[in-house]
Amino acid sequence: MSIKLIAIDIDGTLVDPEFKITPEVKAAITEAREQGVKIVLCTGRPFPGVKRYIKELELDQDEDYVITYNGSLVLSTATNEVLVSHTLDYSDFVRINELADKFNVHTHGIDNEAIYTANKDISIFTTRESFITTMPIRYRSLAELPEDKLFTKIMFIDQPELLDILIPAIPAQFHEDYVIVRSEPHFLEVLNKDAGKASALVELAALLNIDAENIMAIGDNENDLSMIEYAGVGVAMGNAVDKVKEAADFITKSNAESGVAHAIRTYLNK
């Protein structure tokens, strides 16, 4: 099997617990690129929260791409040209906030510029997301939010035990209308029904004329599950949740042990 493209999640996968790329991971990615393998970061993060890793890995050359917002947006990193975009709108934001209010759960929506919340008591997890992604927080009541506002994703964000209560109570129609994925214990993400990491990979692979069997996908959490199931080689990090490990073809080392490097070298040296 010849690997032509490697899709790599960021948090819990590419970066170590301190959100840094280890020298070993950087070297393995460089080696793969020198062999002609395309590296695509595939993350739930908004694009501004990915730029520093793109720069560090020099993934901003011609024909380099990034998948962000859990597959809602695919960009050329050299030109910022949008190849794929699946958004949510104001009515979705209102609908999701109404459900969240019933369970006393916080929410926020994200576009390419900022994080928007209608919660006066801004969640600590919104603040954390702002810090990690370097995006500003904008409090707007539903009445203040422009009705033409588009969001790349909307999130239920709160203590894991509150999300554990919310998740089984989400109406079936929500699952029909959206892609809903838990990306971290305190994040439940709501996406356009045509979005998702696997969907974005399918669209990008078609543009690049690369078959699924020639793709490796590496991840650790439930939002990575679809791309790990889609790829010819699905790799779970050693620190991955059980669902991801069960679906994977291979379990590598943890992100604290440069697991991405181990996975790349294991398959490219076969």
N, C-alpha and C positions, 0 to 999 in steps of 0.2 A: 504493500500500500504506500503510495506516494503522497505525503502531506504537502499541500500547496498553500494552505491558509490556516493560521492558528488564531482563533478567537479567544481572548483572555479577559476575564472579569477583572475588576480592579480591587475593590475592598475585600479583604479576606483571601485574596488570590495573588494578584500581581504584587501587591504591597505587603510588607510585614506588619505586625501589630502596631508599629509606630508610624504607619502610612508611608514607609520608605521602600524604594526598590533596592534590593540587595545587589551588591556587585556581581554575584553569581547569576542572578536572574537577568541583569542587564547584559552580561557577557553571553548568556545562552540565547537571548533574543537577537543580539548582534550576529551570532554565529548562524542562526536560522535565516536571517535576512541575507547574509552573504551566500547562502545556498539557494537563494531565490524564493524563499518562503515569505508569503505576505503575512504580516502581523497586524491584527485588528483588535484594538481595545474595545470591549463590549460590556458596557457598564450601565448601572442604574443612575449614575451621576449625571447631572446636567453638564453640558459642554464646557462651561467655564471651570468646572471642578476637575476637568480632565487635562486641560491645556498644559499644566506643568509636567505631567508624565509624558505627554506627546513630545514636548520639547526635550525632555531628558533622554528619551529613547530615540530621538531624531525621527519620529514617525510623522513628519510633516513634509515629506518629499512628494513629488508627482506620483500619482496612483497610490497614495496612502489614504486610508479611510478610518473612520471611527464610528462606532455605534453607541449612542447615548440615550439617556432617559428610558432604559430598559427596552430599547428597540423602537422608540417613537420617532427617533431622528437619526439619520445616517448622513454623514458629511464627508466631503473631501477635506482633509486636513491642510492641504497645500493652498486651496483656494476658498475654503469655507462654503463651497457649492453644496446645496442641499440635494441629496439624491433621493431620500425617502423622508416623508413627514406625515405623522398620524397624530392629530391633536384632539383635545377635548375643549368644550366651550363653556360659556357662563352657565347655561342651564345644567350642565353636568356638575359644575362646582356647587351650585345651589342644592341639587339633588343629593350629592354626597355629604354636604354639610348638614342637611336635614336628617339624614340617617345617623351621622356622627353625634348630633345633639341628643338623640334618643338614648345613646349609650354613654354620654359624657366623655366622648373621645375627641381629641384635637385633630385638626386637619390643616393642610396647606396645599397650595397649587404652585407649580413652577412653570415659568416660561424661559426664554433665553436670556432674560435680563434680571429677574428677581424671584424671590419666594414670597407668595401672597398668602396671608392668613386672615380669616374673619374672626379669629379668637382673640379677644382683648387680653386674656391671660396667656400670652404666647408660650407655647410649649418649649421645654428645655431641649427637646429633640429638634425643633425647628431652629433653635439657636445653634445647636451642634451642627446641623446640616449647613447652616449659613457659614459657619466657621470653616468646615471642611471644603465646601465648594467655592468659597470666597464670593458668595452672592448676597446682596442686601435683602433684608426682610422688610416687607411693606404691609403694614396692617391696613386692611380695608374692610369695612362692613359690607354686607351683600348689597346694600343700597348704594354704596360709594363705588363699587367695582364696575367698570365699564361693561356693558352688556355685549360688546363685541370682543371682549378679552378671550384669547385662546391660551390654553395650557398644554404643555407637552405631557405632563402627568399631574395627577392629584393624589394625595396620600392621606390615609388615616395614620396618625402618628401619636403613640402614647405608650404607657407602661405595658409590657408584654401581657400581663394578666388581664388588662382591659381589652386588648386586641383578641385575646383568647375567648373572651365572652362575646365580642362583636362578630367574629368570623362565622361561627355556625348560625348566627341570626341574620346574616346578609340575605336579602330576598333573592330567590332564584332568578328573577328578572335581571338583577344586577349582573349575574354571571353570564346571562345571555347578551347583555348590552356592552360589557367591558371585559378586558383581561384584568384579572385581579391576582397579584402575586405578593407574597411576603418576602421582602428582600433582606430584612433584619428582624430580630425579635420585636423591635418597636416600630417597624415600618410595614404598612400594608399598602401597596401601590395600586392605583387604579389607572388603567391605560385605555386608549382607544382599542376597540375590539380587533383592529387589524394590526396592532402593535405586538411587541414581545421580542425577546432576543432571537428566538428561532426564526420568527417571521422576517426580522431584519436581515438575518444571515441568509435566508433563502433569497431575498430580493437582491442583496449585494452579490451573492454567489452567482446569481443569474446574470448580473451585469458584467461580472468578471469571467463568466464561462467556466466556473469551477464546480465540480460535482460534490455532493455531500460526502461521498466516501473519501474525498481528498481534503477534508476539513477536520481539524482537531479543535475541540472546545474545552476550555478549562474553567472551572468555577467551584463555588463552595456553598451557595445558598439556593433557596427554592426558586428565585427568579432566574437562576442559571439552568434549571432543570430542562426547559424546552430545548435550549441549544445543545445541551449535552446529549439529549435523546436524538436530536437531529443529526449531529455530526457523525462522520465515519468513526472517529475516535473521541469518545466522551471521557473526560478526565475529571475526577473529583479530587479536591484538595484533601490532605490528611485531616484538616480541621473542618471539612464539609459536614453539613447536616446529613442525617441518615438517608433521607429520600434521594439526595444527590449521589451518595455513595452506592446506593442500591441500583441506580440507573446507569452508573458509569461503567465503561469498559476497563478502566484502570484507575487505581487510587494512588496518588503521588504523595510526597511528603507535605507537611503543613506549610502555611505561608511564613511561619517563623523559621522554617528550615529550607527556604528557597525551593519550594515544591514545584513552581513553574519551571525552573531550570531543570530539575530532575525529570519532569515529564517531557520537555522538549528534547533533551539529550537521549532519553530512553527510546523515543520513536524515530528521531532523525538519524540515529546511529545504527538503526536496524539494517 
